[in-house]
Amino acid sequence: MPNSNRFSKVTPEIDNLAKLCMGINIDPELYTKYDVKRGLRDLNGKGVLTGLTEISEIVSSKMVDGKSVSCDGELYYRGINVKDIVDGFTADNRFNGFEEASYLLLFGKLPTEDELNEFMSLLVGYRSILPKNFVRDIIMKKPSNDIMNNITRGILNLYAYDVNANDISIPNVLRQSLELIAIFPMLAVYSFNAKKYYNDKGSLFIHRPKPGLSTAENILYMLRPDNKYSELEARILDLALVLHAEHGGGNNSTFTTHVVTSSGTDTYSAIAAAMGSLKGPKHGGANIKVMEMFADIKKNVADWNDEEELTAYIDKILHKEAFDRAGVVYGMGHAVYSISDPRARIFKGYVEKLSVEKHKENEFKLYSNIERIAADLIAQQRRIYKGVSANIDFYSGFVYKMLNLPVELYTPLFAIARISGWSAHRIEELTNSKKIIRPAYMCVKEREDYIPLNKR
């Protein structure tokens, strides 16, 4: 048992043992030899088909003369184009697009006005069910510097308060899912407040959610000391939640939900596993890398309107000579979309409107210029003939910054939205699949004889 002054430290002994681990490498050519779909993708990067779903569909190509050709991306929730969903609630000047999309994802149909109001009333009721002293004893005590970890700890602790925690019947799982959808914003905002107060020595305030407000409005209401926000701010945050709520069964965190659910485990464990996946910088943490990259660009590019200077610096990033030297323009490109990410395409128009309200037009122009320049450079240098475009992470961090949301909440906001999609997929897995998900791995290690300890 390590003592307190060694906890979390890599000792020389551990460092030496780690070298043994790092010395065990699989020959990359074996993946081709045995036709192994590394990362569950084929040689073209297309995901291996592992399941069926009715929840959402991602479209990135179409058949032309018998050949698959890249096209502008489209995203469908339960067969309905997300753009049409967005156009619907924005035309009505509503801030409850997220609630409408959540109802659609969970129940497979668009709600009537009465059904939507009843659904929102359910969520209002569940926002008041956090156990007595839960915020103080679970969230506020020993807060983590990482808000995602703090939320996950809160989710796992909720298991202890649920007398039917292990019941995986659909009515009970639905009840648990609705509770989590309702209280995720509180877990996130309160975790940030705890971190700010105890770890950063800032001021502390706890605002309870207001019954008459939507999820997006309540996030802004609870987070801001004066509870104030503009209509445009609420509308754009609501839009962000809708666009992040679901993205097919193959994304890492949703696939994690399917895998863990298939074992028959409880809802809290399944969602905690999904949270661990989403936290990764290659998934939900990507927008933070975009913000860090833009901070670096602003620091090193004197004239944001100088095309040649911008192009030269993006070229340096691609050649691993600038920023983090990973050779990646973060926010550009996607595993599925090529010509365009529909979420980014929908988002961009609203981002421009917010930039005007926040007097950030020059910064929006910088984003637009880099989006265009990076797409051209990547296509040329990496020979990506199918096209490369900005994904939703390219603009989402900029939006959150204009909304004056703390960086620590960027990935938690993704989780607040995606819990609806995870819940729908968990219910779908429990309803339709009876087998545990268990892909195969081939062992390529040659067999060896055991050597007795006294002869080694």
MOVEN-V72136 format. One record per residue. N is the residue number from 1. PHI is phi in whole degrees, 0 to 359 (none if undefined). PSI is psi in degrees with one decimal (999 if undefined). NEAR is the number of other ideal C-beta (glycine too) atoms within 8 Angstrom. Layout:
BEGIN
n: {N N}
phi: {PHI PHI}
psi: {PSI PSI}
near: {NEAR NEAR}
END
This chain:
BEGIN
n: {1 2 3 4 5 6 7 8 9 10 11 12 13 14 15 16 17 18 19 20 21 22 23 24 25 26 27 28 29 30 31 32 33 34 35 36 37 38 39 40 41 42 43 44 45 46 47 48 49 50 51 52 53 54 55 56 57 58 59 60 61 62 63 64 65 66 67 68 69 70 71 72 73 74 75 76 77 78 79 80 81 82 83 84 85 86 87 88 89 90 91 92 93 94 95 96 97 98 99 100 101 102 103 104 105 106 107 108 109 110 111 112 113 114 115 116 117 118 119 120 121 122 123 124 125 126 127 128 129 130 131 132 133 134 135 136 137 138 139 140 141 142 143 144 145 146 147 148 149 150 151 152 153 154 155 156 157 158 159 160 161 162 163 164 165 166 167 168 169 170 171 172 173 174 175 176 177 178 179 180 181 182 183 184 185 186 187 188 189 190 191 192 193 194 195 196 197 198 199 200 201 202 203 204 205 206 207 208 209 210 211 212 213 214 215 216 217 218 219 220 221 222 223 224 225 226 227 228 229 230 231 232 233 234 235 236 237 238 239 240 241 242 243 244 245 246 247 248 249 250 251 252 253 254 255 256 257 258 259 260 261 262 263 264 265 266 267 268 269 270 271 272 273 274 275 276 277 278 279 280 281 282 283 284 285 286 287 288 289 290 291 292 293 294 295 296 297 298 299 300 301 302 303 304 305 306 307 308 309 310 311 312 313 314 315 316 317 318 319 320 321 322 323 324 325 326 327 328 329 330 331 332 333 334 335 336 337 338 339 340 341 342 343 344 345 346 347 348 349 350 351 352 353 354 355 356 357 358 359 360 361 362 363 364 365 366 367 368 369 370 371 372 373 374 375 376 377 378 379 380 381 382 383 384 385 386 387 388 389 390 391 392 393 394 395 396 397 398 399 400 401 402 403 404 405 406 407 408 409 410 411 412 413 414 415 416 417 418 419 420 421 422 423 424 425 426 427 428 429 430 431 432 433 434 435 436 437 438 439 440 441 442 443 444 445 446 447 448 449 450 451 452 453 454 455 456}
phi: {none 293 278 298 280 248 297 74 251 274 274 303 296 294 299 293 294 296 296 295 298 289 278 265 236 267 299 303 293 292 296 286 303 261 53 273 278 298 69 55 227 276 297 270 87 279 296 286 289 237 190 240 211 246 279 208 223 250 244 227 210 217 272 229 54 80 241 279 238 297 218 303 291 224 230 239 257 51 85 252 300 300 301 292 298 297 300 295 280 286 295 273 56 261 250 247 299 296 295 296 294 297 300 299 295 284 248 78 210 288 281 287 299 295 294 294 296 295 297 295 295 300 296 301 297 288 291 257 263 305 304 304 69 298 299 290 278 256 274 280 279 50 291 274 290 256 295 300 294 294 297 298 298 297 300 294 289 298 305 292 265 259 290 243 300 268 284 254 292 300 301 288 295 297 301 297 296 296 297 292 302 289 261 305 301 291 301 289 295 293 295 294 299 294 298 297 283 278 267 257 60 265 279 240 212 236 255 284 298 264 307 277 258 282 301 299 297 293 300 293 298 285 279 267 304 263 65 264 199 269 298 295 299 296 295 286 293 300 299 299 295 297 289 261 294 199 203 79 281 268 294 303 286 288 297 301 301 297 299 290 299 297 281 90 283 281 299 296 293 297 288 297 296 298 297 299 291 297 298 300 295 275 234 288 270 296 293 291 297 298 296 296 295 293 298 292 297 298 287 253 252 290 245 293 263 274 301 294 293 298 299 297 285 298 298 296 298 295 266 60 251 213 55 267 58 264 75 238 266 294 91 252 93 206 296 247 283 233 293 198 266 299 294 293 296 292 295 303 299 286 298 298 298 294 296 291 298 265 57 241 300 296 290 298 298 299 300 297 295 291 304 290 295 296 299 293 295 296 298 288 281 262 53 267 284 284 104 221 216 290 261 296 294 300 255 296 297 298 298 297 295 294 280 60 270 293 304 299 261 300 289 304 297 300 294 303 281 286 302 293 295 302 297 298 289 297 296 296 295 293 282 251 250 245 246 289 284 214 290 256 239 265 276 248 277 291 285 228 278 287 249 306 305 283 243 275}
psi: {115.2 144.7 171.0 -32.9 -3.7 -7.2 133.7 10.4 139.9 115.0 163.9 -35.0 -44.0 -39.1 -40.5 -41.5 -34.4 -32.4 -32.0 -42.0 -44.4 -16.6 -6.2 101.6 140.2 130.5 119.3 -27.9 -20.7 -28.1 -38.2 -42.1 -43.5 9.8 47.8 127.6 85.4 128.4 21.6 39.5 150.7 -176.0 -23.5 2.6 3.3 136.7 141.0 133.7 116.9 -3.2 174.3 147.6 155.1 6.3 -48.5 160.0 135.2 126.9 124.8 -3.2 164.3 159.1 126.4 116.8 40.7 3.9 147.0 122.1 135.9 144.3 171.2 134.6 148.7 149.4 130.7 132.8 116.0 40.0 -1.6 128.7 129.6 -34.1 -40.0 -36.9 -46.6 -46.1 -34.4 -52.2 -24.4 -34.3 -30.0 0.6 40.4 154.0 14.2 31.7 -36.1 -42.0 -40.6 -44.8 -38.5 -43.0 -45.7 -45.6 -40.4 -41.4 -2.4 10.4 153.3 138.9 150.3 172.4 -42.1 -40.9 -38.5 -42.4 -40.5 -40.3 -44.0 -34.7 -37.6 -46.3 -39.1 -44.4 -41.1 -21.2 -13.9 9.0 0.4 129.9 153.4 131.9 8.6 -44.0 -42.9 -49.5 -30.3 -46.1 -45.0 -30.0 129.4 59.6 147.3 151.9 -17.7 115.3 -35.4 -41.5 -38.3 -41.2 -44.5 -39.9 -40.0 -41.3 -46.8 -33.5 -27.6 -26.4 -41.8 -20.8 -5.1 111.9 -15.3 36.0 -35.8 -1.4 114.4 25.1 150.6 -43.8 -40.3 -40.5 -37.2 -43.3 -46.1 -40.0 -44.7 -38.1 -43.3 -41.6 -39.4 -40.2 -6.9 -44.3 -37.1 -43.6 -40.0 -52.2 -43.7 -34.7 -39.6 -43.3 -39.2 -44.2 -43.6 -39.8 -52.1 -39.1 -34.2 -0.7 38.3 -171.4 156.7 129.8 143.0 114.4 127.1 148.9 148.7 125.8 -36.5 0.9 154.0 176.2 -48.5 -45.2 -40.8 -33.7 -48.2 -39.7 -45.3 -30.3 -31.4 136.5 -36.2 3.5 9.5 149.0 157.5 164.2 -40.7 -39.5 -46.6 -40.7 -41.9 -35.7 -38.9 -43.5 -43.4 -40.5 -41.0 -45.1 -21.0 -4.0 -29.2 146.0 53.3 160.6 -9.3 -10.6 155.9 -46.8 -35.0 -38.3 -37.6 -42.8 -44.4 -47.0 -49.3 -38.6 -38.4 -17.3 -11.3 13.3 175.6 164.4 -42.7 -40.5 -41.3 -44.7 -34.2 -38.5 -43.1 -37.9 -41.2 -37.3 -47.5 -29.6 -25.9 142.4 -17.2 -4.6 -103.0 -18.7 7.5 -35.2 -24.3 -39.3 -35.5 -45.8 -40.4 -39.4 -43.3 -34.3 -38.8 -41.6 -44.7 -33.4 -32.6 -9.9 115.3 -44.8 108.2 -17.3 -0.1 104.8 -42.2 -42.1 -42.8 -45.5 -42.4 -38.7 -38.6 -37.3 -39.1 -40.5 -44.2 -30.7 17.4 32.8 -2.2 170.1 -122.2 5.2 33.0 -9.4 23.7 131.1 101.0 140.4 -5.7 129.6 156.3 152.3 -27.2 -50.2 149.6 -65.5 -41.2 147.5 116.9 -30.4 -43.5 -37.7 -43.0 -42.6 -38.8 -41.8 -39.1 -32.2 -41.6 -41.4 -43.2 -35.9 -32.5 -45.8 -35.2 5.3 44.7 31.3 -39.3 -37.8 -38.3 -39.9 -38.4 -45.6 -45.4 -41.9 -43.4 -37.1 -45.8 -46.6 -45.5 -39.2 -42.9 -46.3 -43.7 -43.0 -40.2 -49.6 -31.3 0.7 48.0 91.5 -21.7 -10.8 153.2 141.2 169.9 139.1 177.7 -25.9 -24.6 -39.4 -20.7 -40.1 -39.7 -41.0 -48.1 -35.3 -43.4 -28.3 2.0 35.7 139.2 145.4 -34.2 -18.9 -0.4 -52.4 -40.7 -34.2 -37.0 -44.5 -40.4 -37.3 -46.1 -15.1 -29.5 -46.2 -44.2 -43.8 -43.2 -41.2 -35.4 -45.4 -40.2 -39.9 -43.9 -33.0 -37.7 -24.0 139.4 -0.9 147.6 139.8 120.1 86.8 165.5 145.8 137.1 128.9 125.0 13.1 130.2 145.8 146.3 157.4 144.9 134.0 122.9 149.0 -40.3 -0.6 5.8 999}
near: {2 4 6 4 4 7 7 2 5 5 7 5 6 8 9 8 8 9 8 8 7 7 6 5 5 6 6 6 6 10 9 8 6 8 5 8 8 6 4 9 11 7 3 5 6 6 9 8 4 9 7 4 9 7 12 14 7 12 10 10 9 7 8 6 4 4 6 5 8 8 9 7 16 10 13 12 14 11 6 10 8 15 9 8 15 13 7 10 12 11 6 6 6 9 11 12 16 15 13 15 15 12 13 15 16 12 7 6 6 7 11 6 6 6 9 13 8 8 12 11 8 10 13 11 9 12 13 6 9 8 6 3 6 12 11 8 7 10 13 11 7 3 12 10 5 8 14 13 9 15 15 11 10 13 14 10 10 11 11 6 7 9 3 6 10 5 7 9 6 8 6 10 14 11 8 11 14 12 11 14 13 13 12 12 12 12 13 16 12 12 16 14 11 13 15 12 12 9 8 7 5 6 6 8 6 7 8 5 12 8 6 3 9 13 13 14 13 13 14 13 13 12 10 10 5 4 7 4 9 6 7 9 11 14 13 14 12 17 14 15 16 15 13 13 14 13 9 11 11 8 9 10 14 17 11 12 16 15 9 12 12 11 7 5 7 9 12 13 11 14 14 11 11 15 14 10 11 15 12 10 7 6 12 12 12 13 14 12 12 15 13 11 14 13 8 10 13 9 6 7 11 4 6 10 6 9 8 6 10 14 10 8 12 13 9 9 14 11 7 7 6 8 9 6 7 6 7 6 13 11 13 13 8 9 5 8 12 12 11 9 12 13 12 14 10 13 15 10 7 11 14 9 10 15 13 8 8 7 6 9 8 7 9 12 10 12 13 8 12 13 12 8 12 11 13 8 13 14 12 7 7 7 6 10 5 6 10 10 15 11 14 11 12 13 14 14 13 14 13 14 9 10 11 5 9 6 7 9 14 15 14 14 15 12 15 13 15 16 13 15 15 14 15 12 15 16 13 11 12 11 6 6 9 2 6 6 9 5 6 4 4 6 4 7 4 3 3 4 3 4 5 6 4 4 5 5}
END
